């Protein structure tokens, strides 16, 4: 679903920037606004890039420079190089000589190069960062299906590497499958799972579909056109053109949005192969492909439970597992579902898998709690600095839910705007079950440093306990707990946080539950446990 930009429709004027065939003109970002015409608001390519602004999966303020590029080009950090059209054409010609695609340079391609290398360059840096998580997997599958590796850049055109982006037509995932096409290629969509958003399964489906299209047309350019508009549209364009069989010859007979699809793909190929020449560097993601791994789940489990057990933020689990719509990984006896985790946490999960499942059975809500759960409509007034992503996190819903409930056409909200939200309440409680802002567990006053795994009760010494992960804490002298405040009643049993402790570890050691610990200490969904802090466990 790509809006076409043809025949100089962006209207770029290079008369002020031509300075020889190999010299770049460096312009600070502040000087570019008046030189670049706006991209249409309904351009799906620009919309996909814009969706990256809400992706919170990057190390703040860090950029990975390409090796040696700073010394070679000497660009200032805020410089945005632009080149003579002849330079673009020569570079594309060199790429074309090494590619099965016809990487031709024209006005439409020029417009998209400006989009990626100038107007949306900060968002392109984010797409480059996410490519470190997805490209190795995509390249392996493209090679398996004998598809040119350049096809990996189609993900940037389609979704800007955002696995949860949804087009205005309803296409989902890295490869933007529509519902019906996804079903044809065994991508399941249920109330809990949308496999169109599964990076691996959707890439397998895309490879199968691309392979099928190539067997039909025998030309990768026509394959791209058919991927966008369907093989029927391409066959009609071939007939209307009098039997022509190249994209550029049949382009006038293709749907308008498809006419711009191949130029966008060519532009992405150029920009991604010349990032250093355009002073573009990848934003660093929290995890790369080589820092994550997958395991099969044998029982139903929620993201919140995983977060408590493995001490991983819920939003990181959500990002690594975009196919699960409700924060729940369901159980299937036929084909177990996969869970993607940081590689460092996979060992802990596998080693203690049965213990985790046994423990989590105790964490399930009672039937009375389930029956008492009510969905209530509330009105949220947007505050300064809020956006749909933060509001969705607060109310445990998705951006799509907010847009659907409020009939929003874009992701933009303004301070003072009223939004309808639906939240769950238990019984007659007036407290909505929503995600509070991240809160820090405040430590109690500790007389001296303590070892991990130690608990204290008023008037008693702590006892060494066996770690649930099989690590025996070292013996140490018990520390007297602070005296209880007479006016506030008994403080109950206290536990002193040790290095590496999670709520699951603590609950197992102390014979309680994660929910009970959260209740006693007023923990929200996002919390931080720091060594030396004291929390109530009974």
Phi, psi and omega in degrees: 000071187245126178287133185284146172230098189238158168051045179072025182296338174278342173066036182289136179251110182266004185298334182269354187239001181279119182222041180106162188287344183232005185257131178272146172262120183264119180239129173299150182302327183293342183261004187266342189302317183283346184268343188245120178290156183290149171273143182302139185296332183264017177289115183298329179295313178296323179295320179297318177296318181299330181297337181291341180297337182262359180278117183257069182223037182229150173287125186294133172071015181242137179226140181262106181286146175292143186299123174077357186291322182298319179289332184281319187251341176055040177283141170292153184305326183261011181284141178237095185293143172226147190236163173298141179307329179297330178291315177301315182297318181294319180294319178293325178298320178295318177294322181297324180295339183250012187229145174285351177273152176272091185272075182274147178257131176205186184297322180295317178296317179303318180298319180285330173299318178295323178298311185282322187268345184236293190292320185246030188297324178296322179286327175296324176300323177292318177299321177298321178295316179293335178297335177291340177271326189251328187301318180303318178294317181296318180297320178300316182287322176300318179295320180299321182267008178058045178250138181307137183295338177300341182295344178299333181289348177297331178298326180289321176296314187287311191227359186057029179069019178262108187289349182249007182289143180237127179283166180294341179270354177101005177288147187228153168090180180305322186256004173054058176280134168286162184303310185293319178294322178298318178298321179300330182250032170062032173265108185286140173230116178230187179293334182255334190230138171231097185289352171296337179266357177284115185304316183286308183296321180291328178290321175300314180297319179296319179297317179296319180291316178297321178297318177299316181294324179292323176296332180280317188252334179067019180215124186292332177294318177290330175299316178299316180297319180290326178297325181279315189247351182100147181298332179297318180296321180292318178297321177296318180295323178297316179295317183291334179277359181086024177093016177291155186225026171238154183301315185293332179283325182264357185306317181298343183259001178272161174304148185305316182293329180286333179298332179265355186289312180292317174304321178296319179297319178296318180297319179295318176304316180294309186295318183290339177266353181227042181295320181295322179295338180251015176057037180256132179227151184282133167294142185274120177285161179294328177223146173252177182304323185275002180247010178230161178208168183237151174225158176270137181262131186254356174213159178296138182209148181256160178297324180294321178295317178299319180299317181290321184286318187257356180059049176242134178302142181301320184294332176288320176298318179300316183291322181286345181229064188290348183284344182267118192278332188244014182072021180230131173262109183285166178259137176227125179285339182279301180230106181300143178281154182263152176233125178263129183225159168304138185304326182293341182262346184296318180301317179297319181293313183293316182298324185248025188302310183294321178297321179297313181297318180297319181290319185291339176299327179287341184272352183294142179294150178289163178299325179296319179296319181294316181293330182278351182291128180235142176265123186237140177274133177231163175247124178255128177264121184294130178259163179300131179092349179277152173219175187300325182295314181292324179292319178298319177298320182297320186258013177055048176223187179251163175300321179300319178301313181299317180294323180291313181297328186249007178054045180276139179264346181220177180268011184264131173230156184242150176305135181092346180291139180262130180240137174276130177228153178244127184232160179262135175232148178258124179059224180263014181299142178264004181263114181293146178275079184238165178280116174285170176293156180302133181234150182260130177291120182280127180287149172281171180283122184252131183290326181202164181301148181233159176274162179289157174077018183253139176241154179225146171236154178305123177081007181231155174273156181282156179246141176290135180236155181279127178292144179294338178268011175085016179256121181275116179297148178288150182286144178205166180284138179294149180251132180291132179288156177300148179296141181290148176280116185304327184284343184253002179083182182294136180284349182077189182280135182249151177231134179263121185296131173254166181299128178086357180295143170238165179299327179295314177305311184296317181298320179295316181296320189263002177067035179232197180236160178298316181299322181293318178297317178300318182295316183296328186252008179057040178282139168272193180290325179255122182211165179232130176254123181245137178306137180095346178282152179248135178229156177280140177237356175198000000 
